[in-house]
Amino acid sequence: MIDLICQIGIIIFGISAAFLMAFKNKLGVVFGFCSQPFWITTSYMNDQFGVFLLSLIYTVTWVIGIYNWWIKPMKEKNERYKRNTEECKGKL
């Protein structure tokens, strides 16, 4: 039963991630990351250790994607905001 749930999760999240990434939608990295627990679980349960290792590497890659698409732009936006408010305070 767990393997069936994993296969459904892989289909839903994996296809969604590929589709969204093809259209340069930043939600693709989130869906890709969400698919990883299913990949890791099913590969471990079925003794597919090559796929298991690959899944761990993909997980790191998805985390990097989340950082680059979501976290880094927010940090840059906050830094620009701080710089602009400091410049405005200096002009007063």
C-alpha positions in Angstrom: 0.0 0.0 0.0 2.8 2.4 0.8 4.5 1.7 -2.5 1.2 2.6 -4.3 1.0 5.9 -2.4 4.6 6.6 -3.4 3.9 5.9 -7.0 0.9 8.2 -7.0 3.0 10.9 -5.3 5.7 10.5 -7.9 3.3 10.8 -10.7 1.4 13.9 -9.3 4.4 15.8 -8.0 6.9 14.7 -10.6 4.8 15.5 -13.7 3.7 18.8 -12.1 7.4 19.7 -11.4 8.5 18.9 -15.0 5.5 20.8 -16.5 6.0 23.9 -14.3 9.8 24.0 -14.8 9.3 23.7 -18.6 7.3 27.0 -18.4 9.8 28.6 -16.0 7.4 28.7 -13.2 9.1 28.8 -9.8 6.5 26.5 -8.2 8.2 23.7 -10.2 11.1 23.5 -7.7 8.6 23.2 -4.9 6.7 20.4 -6.5 10.0 18.7 -7.4 11.1 18.9 -3.8 7.7 17.5 -2.6 8.2 14.5 -4.9 11.5 13.5 -3.3 10.1 11.7 -0.1 8.1 9.5 -2.4 11.2 8.7 -4.6 13.4 8.1 -1.5 10.8 5.8 0.1 10.0 3.7 -2.9 13.6 3.3 -3.9 14.6 2.2 -0.4 11.7 -0.2 -0.1 12.6 -1.8 -3.4 16.3 -2.0 -2.8 17.1 0.3 -5.7 20.1 1.9 -4.1 21.3 3.7 -7.3 17.9 5.4 -7.5 18.0 6.1 -3.8 21.4 7.9 -4.1 20.2 9.7 -7.1 17.1 10.8 -5.2 19.2 12.3 -2.4 21.3 14.2 -5.0 18.0 15.5 -6.6 16.8 16.6 -3.2 19.9 18.7 -2.8 19.4 20.1 -6.3 15.7 21.0 -5.5 16.8 22.7 -2.3 19.3 24.8 -4.3 16.5 25.6 -6.7 14.2 26.7 -3.9 17.0 29.0 -2.6 17.7 30.5 -6.0 14.0 31.0 -7.0 12.5 31.9 -3.6 14.8 32.8 -0.8 17.6 34.7 -2.7 15.2 37.1 -4.4 13.5 37.9 -1.1 16.9 38.6 0.5 17.9 40.9 -2.4 14.5 42.7 -2.2 15.0 43.3 1.6 18.5 44.6 1.0 17.4 47.0 -1.7 14.6 48.2 0.7 17.0 48.8 3.5 19.4 50.6 1.2 16.6 52.9 -0.1 15.3 53.7 3.3 18.8 54.5 4.6 19.3 56.8 1.6 15.9 58.5 2.2 16.8 59.1 5.9 20.1 60.6 4.9 18.4 63.1 2.6 16.1 64.4 5.4 
